[in-house]
Amino acid sequence: ATSGIGEPLHPEGFRGHLTLARLKDRAVCPLESVEVSARFAVDEIALVRSELQADGARYTTVARLDLST
């Protein structure tokens, strides 16, 4: 659905991801290297910029693509 939007940033192409949580102490992560598999319907794709600040992360939606039609 996004093949005609922009150019891949990396030679291997785009690889989408789902961020479940951010940890302040990355040394302690009980889910590290645990594979997760799921299926779900997608009706929108949002490109979100994440900027880490001293008081936490700030998120800005850069673009949206409606897939529901």
All heavy atoms as a GROMACS GRO file, in nm:
protein
  522
    1ALA      N    1   0.082  -0.121   0.000
    1ALA     CA    2   0.000   0.000   0.000
    1ALA      C    3   0.085   0.126   0.000
    1ALA      O    4   0.039   0.230  -0.041
    1ALA     CB    5  -0.092  -0.001   0.121
    2THR      N    6   0.208   0.117   0.046
    2THR     CA    7   0.292   0.237   0.054
    2THR      C    8   0.404   0.238  -0.051
    2THR      O    9   0.489   0.326  -0.048
    2THR     CB   10   0.357   0.248   0.193
    2THR    OG1   11   0.440   0.134   0.214
    2THR    CG2   12   0.253   0.258   0.302
    3SER      N   13   0.404   0.144  -0.144
    3SER     CA   14   0.515   0.134  -0.239
    3SER      C   15   0.536   0.259  -0.323
    3SER      O   16   0.647   0.287  -0.364
    3SER     CB   17   0.496   0.012  -0.330
    3SER     OG   18   0.380   0.029  -0.408
    4GLY      N   19   0.432   0.337  -0.348
    4GLY     CA   20   0.446   0.457  -0.429
    4GLY      C   21   0.473   0.583  -0.350
    4GLY      O   22   0.475   0.692  -0.405
    5ILE      N   23   0.497   0.570  -0.221
    5ILE     CA   24   0.518   0.687  -0.136
    5ILE      C   25   0.665   0.700  -0.100
    5ILE      O   26   0.721   0.615  -0.031
    5ILE     CB   27   0.435   0.677  -0.006
    5ILE    CG1   28   0.288   0.663  -0.040
    5ILE    CG2   29   0.458   0.796   0.084
    5ILE    CD1   30   0.200   0.633   0.079
    6GLY      N   31   0.728   0.805  -0.147
    6GLY     CA   32   0.866   0.834  -0.109
    6GLY      C   33   0.966   0.730  -0.156
    6GLY      O   34   0.937   0.644  -0.237
    7GLU      N   35   1.084   0.738  -0.102
    7GLU     CA   36   1.194   0.647  -0.133
    7GLU      C   37   1.237   0.577  -0.005
    7GLU      O   38   1.235   0.636   0.102
    7GLU     CB   39   1.313   0.727  -0.189
    7GLU     CG   40   1.286   0.796  -0.320
    7GLU     CD   41   1.266   0.699  -0.434
    7GLU    OE1   42   1.330   0.592  -0.434
    7GLU    OE2   43   1.186   0.730  -0.524
    8PRO      N   44   1.280   0.451  -0.015
    8PRO     CA   45   1.330   0.381   0.104
    8PRO      C   46   1.453   0.452   0.160
    8PRO      O   47   1.537   0.500   0.084
    8PRO     CB   48   1.368   0.243   0.054
    8PRO     CG   49   1.302   0.229  -0.078
    8PRO     CD   50   1.280   0.367  -0.132
    9LEU      N   51   1.463   0.461   0.290
    9LEU     CA   52   1.577   0.526   0.353
    9LEU      C   53   1.700   0.435   0.356
    9LEU      O   54   1.811   0.482   0.361
    9LEU     CB   55   1.542   0.567   0.496
    9LEU     CG   56   1.432   0.671   0.509
    9LEU    CD1   57   1.401   0.695   0.657
    9LEU    CD2   58   1.475   0.802   0.444
   10HIS      N   59   1.678   0.305   0.354
   10HIS     CA   60   1.787   0.209   0.364
   10HIS      C   61   1.789   0.121   0.240
   10HIS      O   62   1.685   0.094   0.182
   10HIS     CB   63   1.770   0.122   0.489
   10HIS     CG   64   1.760   0.201   0.616
   10HIS    ND1   65   1.868   0.261   0.675
   10HIS    CD2   66   1.654   0.233   0.692
   10HIS    CE1   67   1.829   0.326   0.782
   10HIS    NE2   68   1.699   0.310   0.796
   11PRO      N   69   1.906   0.074   0.199
   11PRO     CA   70   1.915  -0.012   0.080
   11PRO      C   71   1.826  -0.136   0.089
   11PRO      O   72   1.776  -0.183  -0.011
   11PRO     CB   73   2.062  -0.051   0.074
   11PRO     CG   74   2.134   0.052   0.153
   11PRO     CD   75   2.037   0.101   0.258
   12GLU      N   76   1.805  -0.189   0.210
   12GLU     CA   77   1.723  -0.309   0.224
   12GLU      C   78   1.574  -0.278   0.219
   12GLU      O   79   1.491  -0.368   0.223
   12GLU     CB   80   1.757  -0.385   0.353
   12GLU     CG   81   1.727  -0.310   0.481
   12GLU     CD   82   1.840  -0.222   0.531
   12GLU    OE1   83   1.938  -0.202   0.459
   12GLU    OE2   84   1.828  -0.173   0.643
   13GLY      N   85   1.537  -0.151   0.212
   13GLY     CA   86   1.397  -0.113   0.200
   13GLY      C   87   1.332  -0.083   0.334
   13GLY      O   88   1.394  -0.087   0.439
   14PHE      N   89   1.205  -0.054   0.327
   14PHE     CA   90   1.129  -0.017   0.446
   14PHE      C   91   1.093  -0.140   0.527
   14PHE      O   92   1.053  -0.242   0.473
   14PHE     CB   93   1.000   0.056   0.404
   14PHE     CG   94   0.909   0.086   0.519
   14PHE    CD1   95   0.936   0.192   0.604
   14PHE    CD2   96   0.797   0.009   0.542
   14PHE    CE1   97   0.853   0.219   0.710
   14PHE    CE2   98   0.712   0.036   0.648
   14PHE     CZ   99   0.740   0.143   0.733
   15ARG      N  100   1.107  -0.129   0.657
   15ARG     CA  101   1.065  -0.235   0.748
   15ARG      C  102   0.985  -0.170   0.861
   15ARG      O  103   1.042  -0.105   0.949
   15ARG     CB  104   1.184  -0.308   0.805
   15ARG     CG  105   1.145  -0.422   0.894
   15ARG     CD  106   1.267  -0.500   0.936
   15ARG     NE  107   1.224  -0.607   1.024
   15ARG     CZ  108   1.306  -0.683   1.091
   15ARG    NH1  109   1.434  -0.666   1.080
   15ARG    NH2  110   1.260  -0.776   1.170
   16GLY      N  111   0.854  -0.183   0.854
   16GLY     CA  112   0.768  -0.124   0.955
   16GLY      C  113   0.784  -0.193   1.089
   16GLY      O  114   0.832  -0.306   1.097
   17HIS      N  115   0.745  -0.124   1.195
   17HIS     CA  116   0.753  -0.184   1.327
   17HIS      C  117   0.643  -0.127   1.416
   17HIS      O  118   0.584  -0.024   1.386
   17HIS     CB  119   0.890  -0.161   1.390
   17HIS     CG  120   0.911  -0.019   1.434
   17HIS    ND1  121   0.948   0.080   1.346
   17HIS    CD2  122   0.896   0.039   1.554
   17HIS    CE1  123   0.957   0.194   1.413
   17HIS    NE2  124   0.926   0.172   1.538
   18LEU      N  125   0.620  -0.196   1.523
   18LEU     CA  126   0.523  -0.155   1.622
   18LEU      C  127   0.596  -0.140   1.753
   18LEU      O  128   0.655  -0.236   1.804
   18LEU     CB  129   0.413  -0.261   1.633
   18LEU     CG  130   0.307  -0.240   1.740
   18LEU    CD1  131   0.225  -0.116   1.710
   18LEU    CD2  132   0.217  -0.362   1.746
   19THR      N  133   0.598  -0.019   1.809
   19THR     CA  134   0.663   0.004   1.936
   19THR      C  135   0.564  -0.024   2.048
   19THR      O  136   0.459   0.041   2.055
   19THR     CB  137   0.714   0.150   1.947
   19THR    OG1  138   0.806   0.174   1.841
   19THR    CG2  139   0.782   0.175   2.080
   20LEU      N  140   0.593  -0.118   2.133
   20LEU     CA  141   0.504  -0.152   2.243
   20LEU      C  142   0.534  -0.069   2.367
   20LEU      O  143   0.444  -0.037   2.443
   20LEU     CB  144   0.518  -0.300   2.278
   20LEU     CG  145   0.482  -0.398   2.166
   20LEU    CD1  146   0.511  -0.540   2.212
   20LEU    CD2  147   0.337  -0.381   2.127
   21ALA      N  148   0.658  -0.036   2.388
   21ALA     CA  149   0.695   0.042   2.507
   21ALA      C  150   0.839   0.090   2.493
   21ALA      O  151   0.916   0.036   2.416
   21ALA     CB  152   0.682  -0.043   2.632
   22ARG      N  153   0.870   0.191   2.569
   22ARG     CA  154   1.008   0.239   2.579
   22ARG      C  155   1.053   0.217   2.723
   22ARG      O  156   0.977   0.237   2.816
   22ARG     CB  157   1.018   0.388   2.547
   22ARG     CG  158   0.998   0.420   2.402
   22ARG     CD  159   1.035   0.567   2.380
   22ARG     NE  160   1.005   0.607   2.248
   22ARG     CZ  161   1.089   0.596   2.145
   22ARG    NH1  162   1.207   0.545   2.162
   22ARG    NH2  163   1.054   0.638   2.026
   23LEU      N  164   1.178   0.174   2.738
   23LEU     CA  165   1.233   0.152   2.871
   23LEU      C  166   1.342   0.253   2.898
   23LEU      O  167   1.427   0.277   2.812
   23LEU     CB  168   1.292   0.010   2.881
   23LEU     CG  169   1.196  -0.106   2.859
   23LEU    CD1  170   1.273  -0.237   2.858
   23LEU    CD2  171   1.089  -0.107   2.966
   24LYS      N  172   1.341   0.311   3.016
   24LYS     CA  173   1.448   0.404   3.052
   24LYS      C  174   1.579   0.328   3.072
   24LYS      O  175   1.685   0.375   3.036
   24LYS     CB  176   1.411   0.481   3.179
   24LYS     CG  177   1.304   0.583   3.154
   24LYS     CD  178   1.278   0.668   3.276
   24LYS     CE  179   1.170   0.770   3.244
   24LYS     NZ  180   1.149   0.862   3.353
   25ASP      N  181   1.571   0.209   3.130
   25ASP     CA  182   1.690   0.126   3.154
   25ASP      C  183   1.686   0.008   3.057
   25ASP      O  184   1.620  -0.091   3.082
   25ASP     CB  185   1.693   0.077   3.298
   25ASP     CG  186   1.818  -0.004   3.329
   25ASP    OD1  187   1.903  -0.022   3.239
   25ASP    OD2  188   1.830  -0.049   3.443
   26ARG      N  189   1.755   0.021   2.945
   26ARG     CA  190   1.752  -0.084   2.843
   26ARG      C  191   1.823  -0.212   2.888
   26ARG      O  192   1.811  -0.314   2.824
   26ARG     CB  193   1.814  -0.033   2.713
   26ARG     CG  194   1.729   0.071   2.647
   26ARG     CD  195   1.793   0.116   2.519
   26ARG     NE  196   1.710   0.220   2.459
   26ARG     CZ  197   1.691   0.232   2.331
   26ARG    NH1  198   1.749   0.150   2.248
   26ARG    NH2  199   1.615   0.328   2.284
   27ALA      N  200   1.898  -0.205   2.996
   27ALA     CA  201   1.968  -0.324   3.043
   27ALA      C  202   1.868  -0.426   3.102
   27ALA      O  203   1.900  -0.544   3.112
   27ALA     CB  204   2.071  -0.285   3.149
   28VAL      N  205   1.750  -0.381   3.140
   28VAL     CA  206   1.650  -0.469   3.201
   28VAL      C  207   1.530  -0.477   3.109
   28VAL      O  208   1.448  -0.387   3.102
   28VAL     CB  209   1.605  -0.414   3.339
   28VAL    CG1  210   1.502  -0.505   3.401
   28VAL    CG2  211   1.725  -0.396   3.430
   29CYS      N  212   1.519  -0.586   3.033
   29CYS     CA  213   1.406  -0.604   2.942
   29CYS      C  214   1.370  -0.752   2.936
   29CYS      O  215   1.436  -0.830   2.869
   29CYS     CB  216   1.438  -0.552   2.802
   29CYS     SG  217   1.297  -0.572   2.691
   30PRO      N  218   1.263  -0.793   3.007
   30PRO     CA  219   1.227  -0.935   3.010
   30PRO      C  220   1.177  -0.988   2.874
   30PRO      O  221   1.173  -1.107   2.854
   30PRO     CB  222   1.117  -0.941   3.114
   30PRO     CG  223   1.060  -0.804   3.119
   30PRO     CD  224   1.174  -0.712   3.087
   31LEU      N  225   1.141  -0.899   2.782
   31LEU     CA  226   1.089  -0.942   2.652
   31LEU      C  227   1.193  -0.937   2.540
   31LEU      O  228   1.160  -0.962   2.425
   31LEU     CB  229   0.969  -0.856   2.613
   31LEU     CG  230   0.849  -0.866   2.705
   31LEU    CD1  231   0.740  -0.772   2.659
   31LEU    CD2  232   0.798  -1.009   2.713
   32GLU      N  233   1.315  -0.903   2.572
   32GLU     CA  234   1.419  -0.894   2.470
   32GLU      C  235   1.434  -1.026   2.396
   32GLU      O  236   1.442  -1.132   2.457
   32GLU     CB  237   1.552  -0.854   2.532
   32GLU     CG  238   1.659  -0.829   2.429
   32GLU     CD  239   1.786  -0.773   2.489
   32GLU    OE1  240   1.785  -0.731   2.605
   32GLU    OE2  241   1.886  -0.772   2.418
   33SER      N  242   1.434  -1.022   2.266
   33SER     CA  243   1.449  -1.136   2.177
   33SER      C  244   1.331  -1.234   2.180
   33SER      O  245   1.343  -1.345   2.132
   33SER     CB  246   1.578  -1.212   2.207
   33SER     OG  247   1.689  -1.127   2.189
   34VAL      N  248   1.218  -1.193   2.235
   34VAL     CA  249   1.098  -1.276   2.234
   34VAL      C  250   1.021  -1.246   2.106
   34VAL      O  251   0.990  -1.131   2.077
   34VAL     CB  252   1.008  -1.248   2.357
   34VAL    CG1  253   0.876  -1.322   2.345
   34VAL    CG2  254   1.080  -1.284   2.484
   35GLU      N  255   0.993  -1.349   2.026
   35GLU     CA  256   0.919  -1.328   1.903
   35GLU      C  257   0.770  -1.312   1.933
   35GLU      O  258   0.715  -1.382   2.017
   35GLU     CB  259   0.939  -1.445   1.808
   35GLU     CG  260   1.077  -1.448   1.748
   35GLU     CD  261   1.088  -1.549   1.636
   35GLU    OE1  262   0.988  -1.570   1.564
   35GLU    OE2  263   1.197  -1.605   1.622
   36VAL      N  264   0.708  -1.217   1.863
   36VAL     CA  265   0.566  -1.192   1.878
   36VAL      C  266   0.502  -1.202   1.740
   36VAL      O  267   0.555  -1.148   1.643
   36VAL     CB  268   0.539  -1.051   1.936
   36VAL    CG1  269   0.392  -1.022   1.943
   36VAL    CG2  270   0.604  -1.038   2.073
   37SER      N  271   0.392  -1.273   1.731
   37SER     CA  272   0.323  -1.288   1.604
   37SER      C  273   0.177  -1.253   1.624
   37SER      O  274   0.116  -1.293   1.723
   37SER     CB  275   0.336  -1.432   1.554
   37SER     OG  276   0.264  -1.449   1.434
   38ALA      N  277   0.122  -1.175   1.531
   38ALA     CA  278  -0.018  -1.136   1.542
   38ALA      C  279  -0.072  -1.098   1.405
   38ALA      O  280   0.005  -1.068   1.313
   38ALA     CB  281  -0.034  -1.018   1.636
   39ARG      N  282  -0.203  -1.099   1.391
   39ARG     CA  283  -0.269  -1.052   1.270
   39ARG      C  284  -0.374  -0.952   1.312
   39ARG      O  285  -0.445  -0.974   1.411
   39ARG     CB  286  -0.337  -1.168   1.197
   39ARG     CG  287  -0.240  -1.261   1.131
   39ARG     CD  288  -0.315  -1.375   1.065
   39ARG     NE  289  -0.223  -1.447   0.982
   39ARG     CZ  290  -0.238  -1.463   0.851
   39ARG    NH1  291  -0.346  -1.418   0.790
   39ARG    NH2  292  -0.150  -1.529   0.782
   40PHE      N  293  -0.381  -0.843   1.238
   40PHE     CA  294  -0.483  -0.743   1.268
   40PHE      C  295  -0.508  -0.660   1.144
   40PHE      O  296  -0.422  -0.648   1.057
   40PHE     CB  297  -0.443  -0.654   1.386
   40PHE     CG  298  -0.305  -0.594   1.373
   40PHE    CD1  299  -0.285  -0.473   1.312
   40PHE    CD2  300  -0.195  -0.662   1.424
   40PHE    CE1  301  -0.159  -0.418   1.299
   40PHE    CE2  302  -0.068  -0.608   1.413
   40PHE     CZ  303  -0.050  -0.486   1.351
   41ALA      N  304  -0.628  -0.605   1.135
   41ALA     CA  305  -0.664  -0.522   1.021
   41ALA      C  306  -0.601  -0.383   1.038
   41ALA      O  307  -0.592  -0.331   1.148
   41ALA     CB  308  -0.816  -0.508   1.012
   42VAL      N  309  -0.557  -0.327   0.927
   42VAL     CA  310  -0.497  -0.194   0.928
   42VAL      C  311  -0.582  -0.103   0.841
   42VAL      O  312  -0.602  -0.132   0.723
   42VAL     CB  313  -0.352  -0.197   0.876
   42VAL    CG1  314  -0.293  -0.058   0.867
   42VAL    CG2  315  -0.267  -0.288   0.962
   43ASP      N  316  -0.634   0.004   0.899
   43ASP     CA  317  -0.715   0.098   0.820
   43ASP      C  318  -0.647   0.232   0.802
   43ASP      O  319  -0.695   0.319   0.731
   43ASP     CB  320  -0.855   0.116   0.880
   43ASP     CG  321  -0.852   0.167   1.022
   43ASP    OD1  322  -0.744   0.197   1.074
   43ASP    OD2  323  -0.960   0.176   1.082
   44GLU      N  324  -0.531   0.249   0.866
   44GLU     CA  325  -0.456   0.374   0.853
   44GLU      C  326  -0.309   0.347   0.883
   44GLU      O  327  -0.276   0.265   0.967
   44GLU     CB  328  -0.509   0.478   0.952
   44GLU     CG  329  -0.433   0.609   0.947
   44GLU     CD  330  -0.480   0.707   1.051
   44GLU    OE1  331  -0.457   0.682   1.171
   44GLU    OE2  332  -0.540   0.808   1.012
   45ILE      N  333  -0.224   0.416   0.810
   45ILE     CA  334  -0.081   0.415   0.839
   45ILE      C  335  -0.042   0.558   0.875
   45ILE      O  336  -0.079   0.652   0.805
   45ILE     CB  337   0.001   0.368   0.718
   45ILE    CG1  338  -0.033   0.223   0.685
   45ILE    CG2  339   0.150   0.383   0.745
   45ILE    CD1  340   0.032   0.172   0.559
   46ALA      N  341   0.028   0.573   0.985
   46ALA     CA  342   0.074   0.706   1.027
   46ALA      C  343   0.226   0.704   1.037
   46ALA      O  344   0.284   0.612   1.095
   46ALA     CB  345   0.013   0.743   1.161
   47LEU      N  346   0.288   0.804   0.980
   47LEU     CA  347   0.432   0.824   0.993
   47LEU      C  348   0.451   0.918   1.111
   47LEU      O  349   0.403   1.032   1.109
   47LEU     CB  350   0.491   0.885   0.866
   47LEU     CG  351   0.639   0.919   0.869
   47LEU    CD1  352   0.722   0.794   0.893
   47LEU    CD2  353   0.679   0.988   0.740
   48VAL      N  354   0.516   0.870   1.216
   48VAL     CA  355   0.528   0.945   1.340
   48VAL      C  356   0.675   0.967   1.371
   48VAL      O  357   0.755   0.874   1.368
   48VAL     CB  358   0.460   0.870   1.457
   48VAL    CG1  359   0.475   0.946   1.587
   48VAL    CG2  360   0.313   0.846   1.425
   49ARG      N  361   0.708   1.091   1.401
   49ARG     CA  362   0.845   1.126   1.442
   49ARG      C  363   0.851   1.119   1.595
   49ARG      O  364   0.765   1.173   1.663
   49ARG     CB  365   0.882   1.266   1.396
   49ARG     CG  366   1.020   1.311   1.442
   49ARG     CD  367   1.050   1.451   1.395
   49ARG     NE  368   0.953   1.479   1.291
   49ARG     CZ  369   0.935   1.594   1.229
   49ARG    NH1  370   1.004   1.695   1.257
   49ARG    NH2  371   0.845   1.610   1.138
   50SER      N  372   0.951   1.052   1.646
   50SER     CA  373   0.970   1.040   1.790
   50SER      C  374   1.096   1.116   1.828
   50SER      O  375   1.203   1.091   1.774
   50SER     CB  376   0.986   0.892   1.828
   50SER     OG  377   1.022   0.878   1.962
   51GLU      N  378   1.082   1.210   1.919
   51GLU     CA  379   1.196   1.288   1.965
   51GLU      C  380   1.208   1.270   2.116
   51GLU      O  381   1.116   1.305   2.189
   51GLU     CB  382   1.179   1.435   1.931
   51GLU     CG  383   1.172   1.461   1.782
   51GLU     CD  384   1.143   1.605   1.750
   51GLU    OE1  385   1.240   1.683   1.739
   51GLU    OE2  386   1.024   1.640   1.739
   52LEU      N  387   1.320   1.211   2.159
   52LEU     CA  388   1.340   1.190   2.301
   52LEU      C  389   1.391   1.318   2.366
   52LEU      O  390   1.488   1.377   2.323
   52LEU     CB  391   1.439   1.076   2.324
   52LEU     CG  392   1.394   0.940   2.273
   52LEU    CD1  393   1.502   0.835   2.296
   52LEU    CD2  394   1.264   0.898   2.339
   53GLN      N  395   1.320   1.360   2.470
   53GLN     CA  396   1.355   1.479   2.547
   53GLN      C  397   1.391   1.436   2.689
   53GLN      O  398   1.363   1.322   2.728
   53GLN     CB  399   1.237   1.576   2.550
   53GLN     CG  400   1.180   1.612   2.416
   53GLN     CD  401   1.273   1.702   2.337
   53GLN    OE1  402   1.341   1.786   2.394
   53GLN    NE2  403   1.276   1.684   2.206
   54ALA      N  404   1.444   1.524   2.768
   54ALA     CA  405   1.479   1.492   2.906
   54ALA      C  406   1.356   1.451   2.988
   54ALA      O  407   1.364   1.366   3.076
   54ALA     CB  408   1.548   1.612   2.972
   55ASP      N  409   1.240   1.509   2.954
   55ASP     CA  410   1.118   1.479   3.030
   55ASP      C  411   1.033   1.371   2.963
   55ASP      O  412   0.920   1.346   3.005
   55ASP     CB  413   1.036   1.606   3.051
   55ASP     CG  414   0.994   1.671   2.920
   55ASP    OD1  415   1.053   1.640   2.816
   55ASP    OD2  416   0.900   1.753   2.923
   56GLY      N  417   1.084   1.304   2.861
   56GLY     CA  418   1.010   1.197   2.795
   56GLY      C  419   1.008   1.215   2.645
   56GLY      O  420   1.069   1.307   2.590
   57ALA      N  421   0.937   1.127   2.577
   57ALA     CA  422   0.931   1.132   2.430
   57ALA      C  423   0.821   1.226   2.384
   57ALA      O  424   0.718   1.240   2.448
   57ALA     CB  425   0.907   0.993   2.375
   58ARG      N  426   0.846   1.291   2.271
   58ARG     CA  427   0.745   1.375   2.206
   58ARG      C  428   0.719   1.315   2.069
   58ARG      O  429   0.812   1.280   1.996
   58ARG     CB  430   0.796   1.518   2.190
   58ARG     CG  431   0.822   1.584   2.322
   58ARG     CD  432   0.750   1.717   2.332
   58ARG     NE  433   0.750   1.764   2.468
   58ARG     CZ  434   0.843   1.842   2.522
   58ARG    NH1  435   0.944   1.882   2.449
   58ARG    NH2  436   0.833   1.880   2.647
   59TYR      N  437   0.591   1.301   2.034
   59TYR     CA  438   0.553   1.238   1.908
   59TYR      C  439   0.480   1.338   1.821
   59TYR      O  440   0.391   1.409   1.867
   59TYR     CB  441   0.463   1.118   1.934
   59TYR     CG  442   0.528   1.015   2.022
   59TYR    CD1  443   0.502   1.011   2.158
   59TYR    CD2  444   0.619   0.924   1.970
   59TYR    CE1  445   0.563   0.918   2.240
   59TYR    CE2  446   0.680   0.831   2.051
   59TYR     CZ  447   0.651   0.828   2.186
   59TYR     OH  448   0.713   0.736   2.266
   60THR      N  449   0.518   1.344   1.693
   60THR     CA  450   0.454   1.432   1.597
   60THR      C  451   0.414   1.348   1.476
   60THR      O  452   0.499   1.278   1.418
   60THR     CB  453   0.552   1.542   1.551
   60THR    OG1  454   0.601   1.611   1.665
   60THR    CG2  455   0.483   1.640   1.457
   61THR      N  456   0.287   1.352   1.440
   61THR     CA  457   0.242   1.280   1.320
   61THR      C  458   0.282   1.363   1.198
   61THR      O  459   0.241   1.477   1.184
   61THR     CB  460   0.090   1.258   1.323
   61THR    OG1  461   0.059   1.180   1.439
   61THR    CG2  462   0.044   1.183   1.199
   62VAL      N  463   0.363   1.303   1.112
   62VAL     CA  464   0.416   1.371   0.995
   62VAL      C  465   0.322   1.354   0.877
   62VAL      O  466   0.299   1.447   0.800
   62VAL     CB  467   0.558   1.317   0.962
   62VAL    CG1  468   0.610   1.380   0.834
   62VAL    CG2  469   0.651   1.342   1.078
   63ALA      N  470   0.264   1.234   0.860
   63ALA     CA  471   0.174   1.207   0.750
   63ALA      C  472   0.083   1.090   0.786
   63ALA      O  473   0.117   1.008   0.870
   63ALA     CB  474   0.254   1.174   0.623
   64ARG      N  475  -0.032   1.086   0.722
   64ARG     CA  476  -0.129   0.976   0.740
   64ARG      C  477  -0.173   0.924   0.604
   64ARG      O  478  -0.185   1.001   0.509
   64ARG     CB  479  -0.253   1.024   0.815
   64ARG     CG  480  -0.229   1.063   0.958
   64ARG     CD  481  -0.363   1.101   1.023
   64ARG     NE  482  -0.345   1.154   1.154
   64ARG     CZ  483  -0.336   1.081   1.265
   64ARG    NH1  484  -0.344   0.950   1.257
   64ARG    NH2  485  -0.318   1.138   1.382
   65LEU      N  486  -0.199   0.794   0.596
   65LEU     CA  487  -0.251   0.733   0.475
   65LEU      C  488  -0.373   0.650   0.515
   65LEU      O  489  -0.362   0.555   0.593
   65LEU     CB  490  -0.145   0.642   0.411
   65LEU     CG  491  -0.188   0.567   0.286
   65LEU    CD1  492  -0.226   0.663   0.174
   65LEU    CD2  493  -0.078   0.472   0.242
   66ASP      N  494  -0.491   0.687   0.463
   66ASP     CA  495  -0.615   0.617   0.493
   66ASP      C  496  -0.629   0.496   0.401
   66ASP      O  497  -0.628   0.509   0.280
   66ASP     CB  498  -0.733   0.713   0.472
   66ASP     CG  499  -0.867   0.651   0.508
   66ASP    OD1  500  -0.870   0.536   0.557
   66ASP    OD2  501  -0.969   0.717   0.488
   67LEU      N  502  -0.639   0.379   0.460
   67LEU     CA  503  -0.653   0.254   0.384
   67LEU      C  504  -0.793   0.198   0.393
   67LEU      O  505  -0.818   0.089   0.340
   67LEU     CB  506  -0.553   0.150   0.438
   67LEU     CG  507  -0.407   0.189   0.436
   67LEU    CD1  508  -0.324   0.081   0.503
   67LEU    CD2  509  -0.359   0.213   0.294
   68SER      N  510  -0.885   0.267   0.456
   68SER     CA  511  -1.018   0.214   0.480
   68SER      C  512  -1.110   0.216   0.358
   68SER      O  513  -1.215   0.153   0.360
   68SER     CB  514  -1.084   0.291   0.594
   68SER     OG  515  -1.105   0.426   0.558
   69THR      N  516  -1.072   0.286   0.253
   69THR     CA  517  -1.161   0.293   0.136
   69THR      C  518  -1.126   0.189   0.033
   69THR      O  519  -1.025   0.133   0.027
   69THR     CB  520  -1.154   0.431   0.068
   69THR    OG1  521  -1.019   0.458   0.034
   69THR    CG2  522  -1.208   0.535   0.160
   0.00000   0.00000   0.00000
